[in-house]
Amino acid sequence: MYNDRNENGFILMINGAGVALAYGLLAISLWLSTDVPLATKGYWAMGIILLTISLINVVKYRFDFRSSEDRIRRIEEARNEKLLEEALSESRA
């Protein structure tokens, strides 16, 4: 069945690593800075941008995967309905 196969798994894993990396960079930056110089603010900005891009990609690929699952399910339902109609019409004849 199609549910066992996720074509976007690798991309989701990379994006998940990006999210973890962004959180890690932000945590390290906060931990190490007592004063907040401009360089630290730059690292925070880069971490937030990385996190935002990764989260957008994760949401997009999850939505695409669910959409394709739904499309396949509807195709299978239509095929099964057609097979049932053909079987019923043959049994009447």
Phi, psi and omega in degrees: 000158185291334184298336182282347187243120180242106183288339182264010184300317181295317180294320177296323178295317179297317179293323175298320176295323177296320178296314179298319179297317180296315177299318179298316179297319178295319180295316179297317180297317178293321183293318187275345185260120173270311169268160181248087178284173182299324180297320179294319177298324177295318177296321177297316180298316179297319178297318179294320178296315177302314181297316181297314180297316180296317180294322176298316179295318179299314180296318181298312182291325176295319178295316178299319181295315179294323179295317180292323176298317180295318179297316180295320179298318179294322178295317179296320178297318179295320178296316179296321178295319178296318179297321177295318178298318179295319180294320179291322180291327178288325181287335178282329184281000000 
